[in-house]
Each structure stands twice: as C-alpha cells, then as structure tokens.
Amino acid sequence: MRHSLWYTLRGHTPVPCNMDEADRLLRDASALQVALTDLDGVVVSTVFLVLDHGYGDGPPVLFETMVCSHGEWCGEQRRYTTWPDAEVGHAAVVARLEGARVPVD
C-alpha cells in the first residue's frame, strides 16, 4: 500500500498532507528544526524534511541530521522515521563529535 509523499507536523507527529499544506510548512524554517547544535563552527542540524525520502517504500523517512563545518557539508548525514529517533540520532552525533574534539590549552 502506497502512502503520501508529503507530510506536515501536528506537534511532533508527521501527518500526511497535500503539496499546498507542505509548501506552507516549508515557508517556516523554524517549524522544521528538530535540533541545532553549534560546536565552535561545526554545526549539527536535524530537521523535518516534509517530503518522504523513502519515496513511499517502507515507513516514511522524514527527518535528517547533517553535519557542516564553517558552512560546508562534511558528508555526514543520517535519516530517521520519527521525531524521537531524530532527537536521539542528533544527540548521538553531537556526543560523538564532542568526544572527538581535542581540548585547546
């Protein structure tokens, strides 16, 4: 059974919607942000994607964490199907990066 490709949020729960509703959500970037952490120029950003990046194959893939350093994508990307999984994934990336940082004296 095929499901919607477009989603909006009710609280933290993705709900199928049409393209017009998705477009309205996309105009409010703050509504898409799950978590944002800046580690001295290395930014970990987790967002709601609005469009199912599983493209109807399996559970909707609607959340993504990316890591950028000084505005450039570092090549790290993780995707999730739920808001809670996205929060856990974001925290795991941040913890790994914080553990990798070398203290400067």
N, C-alpha and C positions, 0 to 999 in steps of 0.2 A: 504494500500500500504506500503510495507516494504522499508525502506531506508538503506543507508550504515551504517555499524557499525564503520568504520574508517574515521577520518577527519584530515585535515590539516588546517592551517590558511592562509588566504590571508588578511593581515593586522590583523584586529580583527574579521574577519568573517570566521566561520567554513565552510569548503568546503569538500564534500565527496571525498575520495581518496581510493587507494588500500593499501594493507598492506605494500608494499615496500616504498611508499611515507610516510606512518605513521611511519615506522621504522626510516626513515631518520630524521623526525622531533623529534622523541624520543631521538635521539643521541645528541640533542642540548637543554639541560635543560633550558638554559636562554630563549629560544624561547617559552617555555611552561609557564613561570611565568607571571601571570597577576598582582599580587601584593604580597609584602612580607613586613611584619612589625614585628620588634622585640621590645617587651615591657619588657625590662630588663629580658630576658630569656624566656619569654612567646612569642612564635612565631606564628603569623598568616600568613599562606601561602595560596594563591589562585592560582591555576594552570589550564591550559588547559589539559584535560585528554586524548585526541586523540581518545580513544575508547568511543563510546556512552554507557554510563552507564544506559540508559533506555532500552538498548538492542533491539532497533527497535520498542518499544512500546510507541507511542506518540512522541512528539518532542525530538530531541537528547539532552541528558543530558551530557554536555561536559566540564563543569567547576566545580571545587570543592575548597571549603575553609576548611582547617583543622587548629586546634589549638594544639600546642605542648608546653610543659613546660620542659626546660632543656633537650631537645631531646626525651622526652617521649610523646606519643599521649595522649591528655587529654580527648578524647572521643567525642569531638565536631567536627561535620562535616556537611557542607551544600553544596548542589549541585544546579547548575543553567544550563539554556539552552543557554544563550547568554553572551558575554563578558561584555556588560554594566550591566547586572544583577549580574555578578560575582564581578564587581568593587563595586557596591552598597552593595552587601552582605558582601564583605570584610570590607568595611568602617563601616558597622553596627556592625560587630563583634568587630572590633578594638575599636569603640566608647563605646560599652558595657563594654569591658574589661578595658578600660581606666577609665570609671566611677566607676568600681568595685575596683580599686586599692586604697589602703589606703596610704595617704602621710606619709612618714617617716620624722620625725623631726631630 
